[in-house]
Amino acid sequence: MPSTLRRSDAKAQRTFAKAHDSAADEYGSEERANRVAYAAVKRSFEKVGDHWEPKEKKGPSDERA
């Protein structure tokens, strides 16, 4: 698990782990699994310094998306 997530709360860690494991099973690619897992984390959390904190409002990290 990336260090920024190890310094984050348990929900952020679970979100990353579940998405990563599911994507790794489906795609068989570590790089793609990491991209999918980070995308899942970014929907509910934002990176603040060296860790991830829950967003006030869930959704895409880019408001134009």
PDB file of N, CA, C, O and CB in Angstrom:
ATOM      1  N   MET A   1       0.848  -1.176   0.000  1.00  0.00           N
ATOM      2  CA  MET A   1       0.000   0.000   0.000  1.00  0.00           C
ATOM      3  C   MET A   1       0.895   1.242   0.000  1.00  0.00           C
ATOM      4  O   MET A   1       1.891   1.293   0.721  1.00  0.00           O
ATOM      5  CB  MET A   1      -0.965  -0.003   1.227  1.00  0.00           C
ATOM      6  N   PRO A   2       0.536   2.240  -0.811  1.00  0.00           N
ATOM      7  CA  PRO A   2       1.332   3.466  -0.867  1.00  0.00           C
ATOM      8  C   PRO A   2       1.405   4.168   0.491  1.00  0.00           C
ATOM      9  O   PRO A   2       0.470   4.096   1.289  1.00  0.00           O
ATOM     10  CB  PRO A   2       0.752   4.415  -1.907  1.00  0.00           C
ATOM     11  N   SER A   3       2.513   4.839   0.738  1.00  0.00           N
ATOM     12  CA  SER A   3       2.738   5.469   2.042  1.00  0.00           C
ATOM     13  C   SER A   3       1.691   6.529   2.366  1.00  0.00           C
ATOM     14  O   SER A   3       1.327   6.688   3.531  1.00  0.00           O
ATOM     15  CB  SER A   3       4.118   6.091   2.085  1.00  0.00           C
ATOM     16  N   THR A   4       1.200   7.254   1.369  1.00  0.00           N
ATOM     17  CA  THR A   4       0.182   8.271   1.655  1.00  0.00           C
ATOM     18  C   THR A   4      -1.100   7.637   2.180  1.00  0.00           C
ATOM     19  O   THR A   4      -1.817   8.248   2.972  1.00  0.00           O
ATOM     20  CB  THR A   4      -0.119   9.095   0.399  1.00  0.00           C
ATOM     21  N   LEU A   5      -1.386   6.431   1.749  1.00  0.00           N
ATOM     22  CA  LEU A   5      -2.576   5.741   2.247  1.00  0.00           C
ATOM     23  C   LEU A   5      -2.320   5.093   3.598  1.00  0.00           C
ATOM     24  O   LEU A   5      -3.238   4.982   4.410  1.00  0.00           O
ATOM     25  CB  LEU A   5      -3.036   4.689   1.246  1.00  0.00           C
ATOM     26  N   ARG A   6      -1.090   4.662   3.855  1.00  0.00           N
ATOM     27  CA  ARG A   6      -0.776   4.105   5.176  1.00  0.00           C
ATOM     28  C   ARG A   6      -0.934   5.162   6.263  1.00  0.00           C
ATOM     29  O   ARG A   6      -1.202   4.826   7.417  1.00  0.00           O
ATOM     30  CB  ARG A   6       0.654   3.537   5.196  1.00  0.00           C
ATOM     31  N   ARG A   7      -0.772   6.434   5.910  1.00  0.00           N
ATOM     32  CA  ARG A   7      -0.933   7.529   6.872  1.00  0.00           C
ATOM     33  C   ARG A   7      -2.374   8.041   6.923  1.00  0.00           C
ATOM     34  O   ARG A   7      -2.659   9.006   7.633  1.00  0.00           O
ATOM     35  CB  ARG A   7       0.009   8.678   6.519  1.00  0.00           C
ATOM     36  N   SER A   8      -3.277   7.415   6.187  1.00  0.00           N
ATOM     37  CA  SER A   8      -4.674   7.853   6.114  1.00  0.00           C
ATOM     38  C   SER A   8      -5.562   6.946   6.958  1.00  0.00           C
ATOM     39  O   SER A   8      -5.111   5.931   7.489  1.00  0.00           O
ATOM     40  CB  SER A   8      -5.165   7.865   4.651  1.00  0.00           C
ATOM     41  N   ASP A   9      -6.833   7.331   7.074  1.00  0.00           N
ATOM     42  CA  ASP A   9      -7.728   6.531   7.916  1.00  0.00           C
ATOM     43  C   ASP A   9      -8.054   5.175   7.283  1.00  0.00           C
ATOM     44  O   ASP A   9      -7.775   4.930   6.110  1.00  0.00           O
ATOM     45  CB  ASP A   9      -9.022   7.300   8.182  1.00  0.00           C
ATOM     46  N   ALA A  10      -8.645   4.316   8.088  1.00  0.00           N
ATOM     47  CA  ALA A  10      -8.905   2.935   7.675  1.00  0.00           C
ATOM     48  C   ALA A  10      -9.846   2.851   6.478  1.00  0.00           C
ATOM     49  O   ALA A  10      -9.687   1.965   5.638  1.00  0.00           O
ATOM     50  CB  ALA A  10      -9.487   2.150   8.834  1.00  0.00           C
ATOM     51  N   LYS A  11     -10.821   3.750   6.379  1.00  0.00           N
ATOM     52  CA  LYS A  11     -11.763   3.707   5.252  1.00  0.00           C
ATOM     53  C   LYS A  11     -11.045   3.985   3.933  1.00  0.00           C
ATOM     54  O   LYS A  11     -11.335   3.335   2.929  1.00  0.00           O
ATOM     55  CB  LYS A  11     -12.901   4.727   5.458  1.00  0.00           C
ATOM     56  N   ALA A  12     -10.125   4.927   3.920  1.00  0.00           N
ATOM     57  CA  ALA A  12      -9.352   5.209   2.701  1.00  0.00           C
ATOM     58  C   ALA A  12      -8.515   3.992   2.324  1.00  0.00           C
ATOM     59  O   ALA A  12      -8.407   3.649   1.147  1.00  0.00           O
ATOM     60  CB  ALA A  12      -8.440   6.452   2.897  1.00  0.00           C
ATOM     61  N   GLN A  13      -7.927   3.345   3.316  1.00  0.00           N
ATOM     62  CA  GLN A  13      -7.115   2.154   3.066  1.00  0.00           C
ATOM     63  C   GLN A  13      -7.969   1.018   2.515  1.00  0.00           C
ATOM     64  O   GLN A  13      -7.560   0.337   1.575  1.00  0.00           O
ATOM     65  CB  GLN A  13      -6.410   1.706   4.353  1.00  0.00           C
ATOM     66  N   ARG A  14      -9.151   0.807   3.092  1.00  0.00           N
ATOM     67  CA  ARG A  14     -10.055  -0.246   2.607  1.00  0.00           C
ATOM     68  C   ARG A  14     -10.520   0.040   1.185  1.00  0.00           C
ATOM     69  O   ARG A  14     -10.578  -0.865   0.353  1.00  0.00           O
ATOM     70  CB  ARG A  14     -11.269  -0.381   3.537  1.00  0.00           C
ATOM     71  N   THR A  15     -10.850   1.292   0.909  1.00  0.00           N
ATOM     72  CA  THR A  15     -11.296   1.671  -0.433  1.00  0.00           C
ATOM     73  C   THR A  15     -10.226   1.336  -1.455  1.00  0.00           C
ATOM     74  O   THR A  15     -10.516   0.739  -2.492  1.00  0.00           O
ATOM     75  CB  THR A  15     -11.640   3.171  -0.494  1.00  0.00           C
ATOM     76  N   PHE A  16      -8.987   1.721  -1.166  1.00  0.00           N
ATOM     77  CA  PHE A  16      -7.884   1.450  -2.084  1.00  0.00           C
ATOM     78  C   PHE A  16      -7.690  -0.056  -2.248  1.00  0.00           C
ATOM     79  O   PHE A  16      -7.581  -0.551  -3.370  1.00  0.00           O
ATOM     80  CB  PHE A  16      -6.581   2.109  -1.580  1.00  0.00           C
ATOM     81  N   ALA A  17      -7.646  -0.782  -1.135  1.00  0.00           N
ATOM     82  CA  ALA A  17      -7.361  -2.220  -1.179  1.00  0.00           C
ATOM     83  C   ALA A  17      -8.433  -2.988  -1.955  1.00  0.00           C
ATOM     84  O   ALA A  17      -8.109  -3.838  -2.784  1.00  0.00           O
ATOM     85  CB  ALA A  17      -7.251  -2.778   0.241  1.00  0.00           C
ATOM     86  N   LYS A  18      -9.704  -2.692  -1.690  1.00  0.00           N
ATOM     87  CA  LYS A  18     -10.786  -3.401  -2.385  1.00  0.00           C
ATOM     88  C   LYS A  18     -10.765  -3.114  -3.880  1.00  0.00           C
ATOM     89  O   LYS A  18     -10.891  -4.028  -4.695  1.00  0.00           O
ATOM     90  CB  LYS A  18     -12.146  -3.008  -1.798  1.00  0.00           C
ATOM     91  N   ALA A  19     -10.606  -1.842  -4.239  1.00  0.00           N
ATOM     92  CA  ALA A  19     -10.584  -1.484  -5.662  1.00  0.00           C
ATOM     93  C   ALA A  19      -9.367  -2.087  -6.347  1.00  0.00           C
ATOM     94  O   ALA A  19      -9.462  -2.564  -7.478  1.00  0.00           O
ATOM     95  CB  ALA A  19     -10.586   0.046  -5.838  1.00  0.00           C
ATOM     96  N   HIS A  20      -8.226  -2.069  -5.671  1.00  0.00           N
ATOM     97  CA  HIS A  20      -6.990  -2.611  -6.247  1.00  0.00           C
ATOM     98  C   HIS A  20      -7.126  -4.115  -6.476  1.00  0.00           C
ATOM     99  O   HIS A  20      -6.804  -4.612  -7.556  1.00  0.00           O
ATOM    100  CB  HIS A  20      -5.781  -2.318  -5.323  1.00  0.00           C
ATOM    101  N   ASP A  21      -7.597  -4.831  -5.474  1.00  0.00           N
ATOM    102  CA  ASP A  21      -7.729  -6.286  -5.595  1.00  0.00           C
ATOM    103  C   ASP A  21      -8.708  -6.668  -6.702  1.00  0.00           C
ATOM    104  O   ASP A  21      -8.447  -7.587  -7.478  1.00  0.00           O
ATOM    105  CB  ASP A  21      -8.186  -6.891  -4.265  1.00  0.00           C
ATOM    106  N   SER A  22      -9.824  -5.966  -6.772  1.00  0.00           N
ATOM    107  CA  SER A  22     -10.819  -6.249  -7.800  1.00  0.00           C
ATOM    108  C   SER A  22     -10.258  -5.977  -9.196  1.00  0.00           C
ATOM    109  O   SER A  22     -10.443  -6.779 -10.111  1.00  0.00           O
ATOM    110  CB  SER A  22     -12.082  -5.412  -7.564  1.00  0.00           C
ATOM    111  N   ALA A  23      -9.574  -4.848  -9.356  1.00  0.00           N
ATOM    112  CA  ALA A  23      -9.006  -4.497 -10.666  1.00  0.00           C
ATOM    113  C   ALA A  23      -7.876  -5.446 -11.048  1.00  0.00           C
ATOM    114  O   ALA A  23      -7.739  -5.800 -12.219  1.00  0.00           O
ATOM    115  CB  ALA A  23      -8.491  -3.048 -10.658  1.00  0.00           C
ATOM    116  N   ALA A  24      -7.069  -5.861 -10.079  1.00  0.00           N
ATOM    117  CA  ALA A  24      -5.982  -6.800 -10.370  1.00  0.00           C
ATOM    118  C   ALA A  24      -6.554  -8.133 -10.852  1.00  0.00           C
ATOM    119  O   ALA A  24      -6.022  -8.740 -11.781  1.00  0.00           O
ATOM    120  CB  ALA A  24      -5.093  -7.014  -9.118  1.00  0.00           C
ATOM    121  N   ASP A  25      -7.634  -8.585 -10.221  1.00  0.00           N
ATOM    122  CA  ASP A  25      -8.282  -9.826 -10.654  1.00  0.00           C
ATOM    123  C   ASP A  25      -8.861  -9.686 -12.061  1.00  0.00           C
ATOM    124  O   ASP A  25      -8.749 -10.595 -12.884  1.00  0.00           O
ATOM    125  CB  ASP A  25      -9.390 -10.222  -9.666  1.00  0.00           C
ATOM    126  N   GLU A  26      -9.480  -8.541 -12.322  1.00  0.00           N
ATOM    127  CA  GLU A  26     -10.147  -8.348 -13.613  1.00  0.00           C
ATOM    128  C   GLU A  26      -9.168  -8.086 -14.757  1.00  0.00           C
ATOM    129  O   GLU A  26      -9.329  -8.637 -15.846  1.00  0.00           O
ATOM    130  CB  GLU A  26     -11.124  -7.200 -13.516  1.00  0.00           C
ATOM    131  N   TYR A  27      -8.162  -7.255 -14.522  1.00  0.00           N
ATOM    132  CA  TYR A  27      -7.276  -6.838 -15.608  1.00  0.00           C
ATOM    133  C   TYR A  27      -5.923  -7.533 -15.617  1.00  0.00           C
ATOM    134  O   TYR A  27      -5.268  -7.592 -16.658  1.00  0.00           O
ATOM    135  CB  TYR A  27      -7.064  -5.375 -15.533  1.00  0.00           C
ATOM    136  N   GLY A  28      -5.492  -8.060 -14.472  1.00  0.00           N
ATOM    137  CA  GLY A  28      -4.210  -8.749 -14.412  1.00  0.00           C
ATOM    138  C   GLY A  28      -3.004  -7.844 -14.585  1.00  0.00           C
ATOM    139  O   GLY A  28      -1.912  -8.321 -14.892  1.00  0.00           O
ATOM    140  N   SER A  29      -3.185  -6.552 -14.392  1.00  0.00           N
ATOM    141  CA  SER A  29      -2.104  -5.586 -14.565  1.00  0.00           C
ATOM    142  C   SER A  29      -1.962  -4.752 -13.298  1.00  0.00           C
ATOM    143  O   SER A  29      -2.922  -4.116 -12.862  1.00  0.00           O
ATOM    144  CB  SER A  29      -2.364  -4.676 -15.794  1.00  0.00           C
ATOM    145  N   GLU A  30      -0.775  -4.752 -12.710  1.00  0.00           N
ATOM    146  CA  GLU A  30      -0.526  -3.987 -11.487  1.00  0.00           C
ATOM    147  C   GLU A  30      -0.691  -2.490 -11.740  1.00  0.00           C
ATOM    148  O   GLU A  30      -1.271  -1.779 -10.919  1.00  0.00           O
ATOM    149  CB  GLU A  30       0.883  -4.282 -10.947  1.00  0.00           C
ATOM    150  N   GLU A  31      -0.186  -2.018 -12.865  1.00  0.00           N
ATOM    151  CA  GLU A  31      -0.291  -0.585 -13.180  1.00  0.00           C
ATOM    152  C   GLU A  31      -1.753  -0.152 -13.300  1.00  0.00           C
ATOM    153  O   GLU A  31      -2.154   0.876 -12.755  1.00  0.00           O
ATOM    154  CB  GLU A  31       0.462  -0.265 -14.488  1.00  0.00           C
ATOM    155  N   ARG A  32      -2.530  -0.937 -14.009  1.00  0.00           N
ATOM    156  CA  ARG A  32      -3.946  -0.605 -14.183  1.00  0.00           C
ATOM    157  C   ARG A  32      -4.700  -0.716 -12.861  1.00  0.00           C
ATOM    158  O   ARG A  32      -5.585   0.094 -12.584  1.00  0.00           O
ATOM    159  CB  ARG A  32      -4.587  -1.525 -15.234  1.00  0.00           C
ATOM    160  N   ALA A  33      -4.362  -1.698 -12.053  1.00  0.00           N
ATOM    161  CA  ALA A  33      -5.004  -1.858 -10.746  1.00  0.00           C
ATOM    162  C   ALA A  33      -4.729  -0.641  -9.866  1.00  0.00           C
ATOM    163  O   ALA A  33      -5.622  -0.177  -9.157  1.00  0.00           O
ATOM    164  CB  ALA A  33      -4.507  -3.146 -10.049  1.00  0.00           C
ATOM    165  N   ASN A  34      -3.502  -0.120  -9.906  1.00  0.00           N
ATOM    166  CA  ASN A  34      -3.172   1.075  -9.126  1.00  0.00           C
ATOM    167  C   ASN A  34      -3.967   2.284  -9.607  1.00  0.00           C
ATOM    168  O   ASN A  34      -4.462   3.062  -8.792  1.00  0.00           O
ATOM    169  CB  ASN A  34      -1.672   1.369  -9.209  1.00  0.00           C
ATOM    170  N   ARG A  35      -4.094   2.448 -10.918  1.00  0.00           N
ATOM    171  CA  ARG A  35      -4.854   3.586 -11.452  1.00  0.00           C
ATOM    172  C   ARG A  35      -6.321   3.509 -11.041  1.00  0.00           C
ATOM    173  O   ARG A  35      -6.918   4.516 -10.661  1.00  0.00           O
ATOM    174  CB  ARG A  35      -4.741   3.637 -12.984  1.00  0.00           C
ATOM    175  N   VAL A  36      -6.894   2.318 -11.118  1.00  0.00           N
ATOM    176  CA  VAL A  36      -8.294   2.129 -10.724  1.00  0.00           C
ATOM    177  C   VAL A  36      -8.466   2.408  -9.230  1.00  0.00           C
ATOM    178  O   VAL A  36      -9.421   3.072  -8.827  1.00  0.00           O
ATOM    179  CB  VAL A  36      -8.767   0.690 -11.061  1.00  0.00           C
ATOM    180  N   ALA A  37      -7.546   1.905  -8.416  1.00  0.00           N
ATOM    181  CA  ALA A  37      -7.641   2.085  -6.967  1.00  0.00           C
ATOM    182  C   ALA A  37      -7.522   3.559  -6.576  1.00  0.00           C
ATOM    183  O   ALA A  37      -8.275   4.037  -5.727  1.00  0.00           O
ATOM    184  CB  ALA A  37      -6.556   1.268  -6.262  1.00  0.00           C
ATOM    185  N   TYR A  38      -6.583   4.277  -7.187  1.00  0.00           N
ATOM    186  CA  TYR A  38      -6.458   5.710  -6.893  1.00  0.00           C
ATOM    187  C   TYR A  38      -7.706   6.466  -7.332  1.00  0.00           C
ATOM    188  O   TYR A  38      -8.138   7.389  -6.642  1.00  0.00           O
ATOM    189  CB  TYR A  38      -5.216   6.296  -7.585  1.00  0.00           C
ATOM    190  N   ALA A  39      -8.286   6.096  -8.458  1.00  0.00           N
ATOM    191  CA  ALA A  39      -9.516   6.749  -8.915  1.00  0.00           C
ATOM    192  C   ALA A  39     -10.641   6.541  -7.901  1.00  0.00           C
ATOM    193  O   ALA A  39     -11.424   7.455  -7.644  1.00  0.00           O
ATOM    194  CB  ALA A  39      -9.937   6.206 -10.302  1.00  0.00           C
ATOM    195  N   ALA A  40     -10.722   5.348  -7.330  1.00  0.00           N
ATOM    196  CA  ALA A  40     -11.749   5.064  -6.323  1.00  0.00           C
ATOM    197  C   ALA A  40     -11.532   5.914  -5.075  1.00  0.00           C
ATOM    198  O   ALA A  40     -12.487   6.449  -4.512  1.00  0.00           O
ATOM    199  CB  ALA A  40     -11.745   3.569  -5.952  1.00  0.00           C
ATOM    200  N   VAL A  41     -10.288   6.038  -4.648  1.00  0.00           N
ATOM    201  CA  VAL A  41      -9.976   6.845  -3.461  1.00  0.00           C
ATOM    202  C   VAL A  41     -10.316   8.311  -3.720  1.00  0.00           C
ATOM    203  O   VAL A  41     -10.876   8.983  -2.854  1.00  0.00           O
ATOM    204  CB  VAL A  41      -8.478   6.699  -3.074  1.00  0.00           C
ATOM    205  N   LYS A  42      -9.981   8.806  -4.907  1.00  0.00           N
ATOM    206  CA  LYS A  42     -10.192  10.222  -5.224  1.00  0.00           C
ATOM    207  C   LYS A  42     -11.663  10.617  -5.261  1.00  0.00           C
ATOM    208  O   LYS A  42     -11.976  11.803  -5.156  1.00  0.00           O
ATOM    209  CB  LYS A  42      -9.559  10.546  -6.549  1.00  0.00           C
ATOM    210  N   ARG A  43     -12.563   9.671  -5.406  1.00  0.00           N
ATOM    211  CA  ARG A  43     -13.995   9.999  -5.413  1.00  0.00           C
ATOM    212  C   ARG A  43     -14.490  10.395  -4.024  1.00  0.00           C
ATOM    213  O   ARG A  43     -15.419  11.194  -3.911  1.00  0.00           O
ATOM    214  CB  ARG A  43     -14.809   8.811  -5.932  1.00  0.00           C
ATOM    215  N   SER A  44     -13.885   9.851  -2.964  1.00  0.00           N
ATOM    216  CA  SER A  44     -14.360  10.118  -1.605  1.00  0.00           C
ATOM    217  C   SER A  44     -13.353  10.840  -0.725  1.00  0.00           C
ATOM    218  O   SER A  44     -13.698  11.308   0.360  1.00  0.00           O
ATOM    219  CB  SER A  44     -14.738   8.839  -0.952  1.00  0.00           C
ATOM    220  N   PHE A  45     -12.111  10.935  -1.185  1.00  0.00           N
ATOM    221  CA  PHE A  45     -11.051  11.535  -0.376  1.00  0.00           C
ATOM    222  C   PHE A  45     -10.249  12.517  -1.208  1.00  0.00           C
ATOM    223  O   PHE A  45     -10.213  12.428  -2.436  1.00  0.00           O
ATOM    224  CB  PHE A  45     -10.129  10.453   0.207  1.00  0.00           C
ATOM    225  N   GLU A  46      -9.596  13.468  -0.515  1.00  0.00           N
ATOM    226  CA  GLU A  46      -8.684  14.372  -1.199  1.00  0.00           C
ATOM    227  C   GLU A  46      -7.337  14.319  -0.492  1.00  0.00           C
ATOM    228  O   GLU A  46      -7.269  14.157   0.727  1.00  0.00           O
ATOM    229  CB  GLU A  46      -9.245  15.827  -1.231  1.00  0.00           C
ATOM    230  N   LYS A  47      -6.273  14.456  -1.265  1.00  0.00           N
ATOM    231  CA  LYS A  47      -4.933  14.386  -0.698  1.00  0.00           C
ATOM    232  C   LYS A  47      -4.611  15.721  -0.044  1.00  0.00           C
ATOM    233  O   LYS A  47      -4.689  16.773  -0.678  1.00  0.00           O
ATOM    234  CB  LYS A  47      -3.878  14.027  -1.784  1.00  0.00           C
ATOM    235  N   VAL A  48      -4.251  15.662   1.224  1.00  0.00           N
ATOM    236  CA  VAL A  48      -3.872  16.845   1.987  1.00  0.00           C
ATOM    237  C   VAL A  48      -2.491  16.571   2.560  1.00  0.00           C
ATOM    238  O   VAL A  48      -2.344  15.780   3.492  1.00  0.00           O
ATOM    239  CB  VAL A  48      -4.921  17.177   3.122  1.00  0.00           C
ATOM    240  N   GLY A  49      -1.489  17.220   2.006  1.00  0.00           N
ATOM    241  CA  GLY A  49      -0.121  16.976   2.459  1.00  0.00           C
ATOM    242  C   GLY A  49       0.300  15.560   2.131  1.00  0.00           C
ATOM    243  O   GLY A  49       0.360  15.173   0.964  1.00  0.00           O
ATOM    244  N   ASP A  50       0.595  14.784   3.171  1.00  0.00           N
ATOM    245  CA  ASP A  50       1.112  13.423   2.971  1.00  0.00           C
ATOM    246  C   ASP A  50       0.094  12.333   3.281  1.00  0.00           C
ATOM    247  O   ASP A  50       0.467  11.184   3.515  1.00  0.00           O
ATOM    248  CB  ASP A  50       2.329  13.213   3.826  1.00  0.00           C
ATOM    249  N   HIS A  51      -1.208  12.691   3.285  1.00  0.00           N
ATOM    250  CA  HIS A  51      -2.247  11.694   3.564  1.00  0.00           C
ATOM    251  C   HIS A  51      -3.544  12.097   2.860  1.00  0.00           C
ATOM    252  O   HIS A  51      -3.629  13.167   2.258  1.00  0.00           O
ATOM    253  CB  HIS A  51      -2.479  11.548   5.101  1.00  0.00           C
ATOM    254  N   TRP A  52      -4.552  11.225   2.945  1.00  0.00           N
ATOM    255  CA  TRP A  52      -5.856  11.454   2.325  1.00  0.00           C
ATOM    256  C   TRP A  52      -6.894  11.723   3.408  1.00  0.00           C
ATOM    257  O   TRP A  52      -6.932  11.030   4.424  1.00  0.00           O
ATOM    258  CB  TRP A  52      -6.277  10.241   1.453  1.00  0.00           C
ATOM    259  N   GLU A  53      -7.744  12.739   3.186  1.00  0.00           N
ATOM    260  CA  GLU A  53      -8.815  13.079   4.123  1.00  0.00           C
ATOM    261  C   GLU A  53     -10.158  12.987   3.406  1.00  0.00           C
ATOM    262  O   GLU A  53     -10.235  13.228   2.201  1.00  0.00           O
ATOM    263  CB  GLU A  53      -8.605  14.502   4.718  1.00  0.00           C
ATOM    264  N   PRO A  54     -11.218  12.640   4.140  1.00  0.00           N
ATOM    265  CA  PRO A  54     -12.543  12.542   3.509  1.00  0.00           C
ATOM    266  C   PRO A  54     -12.976  13.885   2.916  1.00  0.00           C
ATOM    267  O   PRO A  54     -12.738  14.942   3.501  1.00  0.00           O
ATOM    268  CB  PRO A  54     -13.589  12.058   4.532  1.00  0.00           C
ATOM    269  N   LYS A  55     -13.611  13.823   1.752  1.00  0.00           N
ATOM    270  CA  LYS A  55     -14.168  15.030   1.132  1.00  0.00           C
ATOM    271  C   LYS A  55     -15.471  15.382   1.835  1.00  0.00           C
ATOM    272  O   LYS A  55     -16.135  14.515   2.403  1.00  0.00           O
ATOM    273  CB  LYS A  55     -14.401  14.826  -0.401  1.00  0.00           C
ATOM    274  N   GLU A  56     -15.829  16.655   1.793  1.00  0.00           N
ATOM    275  CA  GLU A  56     -17.131  17.063   2.318  1.00  0.00           C
ATOM    276  C   GLU A  56     -18.243  16.514   1.435  1.00  0.00           C
ATOM    277  O   GLU A  56     -19.303  16.123   1.924  1.00  0.00           O
ATOM    278  CB  GLU A  56     -17.227  18.602   2.412  1.00  0.00           C
ATOM    279  N   LYS A  57     -17.988  16.488   0.127  1.00  0.00           N
ATOM    280  CA  LYS A  57     -18.985  16.034  -0.836  1.00  0.00           C
ATOM    281  C   LYS A  57     -18.307  15.047  -1.780  1.00  0.00           C
ATOM    282  O   LYS A  57     -17.302  15.381  -2.407  1.00  0.00           O
ATOM    283  CB  LYS A  57     -19.613  17.239  -1.626  1.00  0.00           C
ATOM    284  N   LYS A  58     -18.845  13.838  -1.885  1.00  0.00           N
ATOM    285  CA  LYS A  58     -18.251  12.813  -2.744  1.00  0.00           C
ATOM    286  C   LYS A  58     -18.473  13.147  -4.210  1.00  0.00           C
ATOM    287  O   LYS A  58     -19.445  13.808  -4.576  1.00  0.00           O
ATOM    288  CB  LYS A  58     -18.836  11.431  -2.422  1.00  0.00           C
ATOM    289  N   GLY A  59     -17.553  12.678  -5.039  1.00  0.00           N
ATOM    290  CA  GLY A  59     -17.690  12.870  -6.475  1.00  0.00           C
ATOM    291  C   GLY A  59     -16.334  12.906  -7.142  1.00  0.00           C
ATOM    292  O   GLY A  59     -15.310  12.710  -6.488  1.00  0.00           O
ATOM    293  N   PRO A  60     -16.320  13.155  -8.446  1.00  0.00           N
ATOM    294  CA  PRO A  60     -15.052  13.174  -9.182  1.00  0.00           C
ATOM    295  C   PRO A  60     -14.117  14.250  -8.646  1.00  0.00           C
ATOM    296  O   PRO A  60     -14.571  15.279  -8.147  1.00  0.00           O
ATOM    297  CB  PRO A  60     -15.305  13.400 -10.674  1.00  0.00           C
ATOM    298  N   SER A  61     -12.816  14.014  -8.750  1.00  0.00           N
ATOM    299  CA  SER A  61     -11.851  14.997  -8.275  1.00  0.00           C
ATOM    300  C   SER A  61     -11.829  16.230  -9.169  1.00  0.00           C
ATOM    301  O   SER A  61     -11.440  17.310  -8.723  1.00  0.00           O
ATOM    302  CB  SER A  61     -10.462  14.380  -8.204  1.00  0.00           C
ATOM    303  N   ASP A  62     -12.239  16.082 -10.418  1.00  0.00           N
ATOM    304  CA  ASP A  62     -12.321  17.200 -11.353  1.00  0.00           C
ATOM    305  C   ASP A  62     -13.788  17.587 -11.496  1.00  0.00           C
ATOM    306  O   ASP A  62     -14.595  16.796 -11.984  1.00  0.00           O
ATOM    307  CB  ASP A  62     -11.692  16.833 -12.745  1.00  0.00           C
ATOM    308  N   GLU A  63     -14.136  18.798 -11.073  1.00  0.00           N
ATOM    309  CA  GLU A  63     -15.538  19.222 -11.096  1.00  0.00           C
ATOM    310  C   GLU A  63     -16.123  19.242 -12.501  1.00  0.00           C
ATOM    311  O   GLU A  63     -17.342  19.177 -12.658  1.00  0.00           O
ATOM    312  CB  GLU A  63     -15.672  20.593 -10.478  1.00  0.00           C
ATOM    313  N   ARG A  64     -15.271  19.331 -13.538  1.00  0.00           N
ATOM    314  CA  ARG A  64     -15.758  19.346 -14.915  1.00  0.00           C
ATOM    315  C   ARG A  64     -16.137  17.956 -15.407  1.00  0.00           C
ATOM    316  O   ARG A  64     -16.746  17.822 -16.469  1.00  0.00           O
ATOM    317  CB  ARG A  64     -14.710  19.941 -15.828  1.00  0.00           C
ATOM    318  N   ALA A  65     -15.787  16.927 -14.655  1.00  0.00           N
ATOM    319  CA  ALA A  65     -16.049  15.546 -15.092  1.00  0.00           C
ATOM    320  C   ALA A  65     -17.518  15.202 -14.974  1.00  0.00           C
ATOM    321  O   ALA A  65     -17.918  14.083 -15.297  1.00  0.00           O
ATOM    322  CB  ALA A  65     -15.221  14.556 -14.275  1.00  0.00           C
TER     323      ALA A  65
END
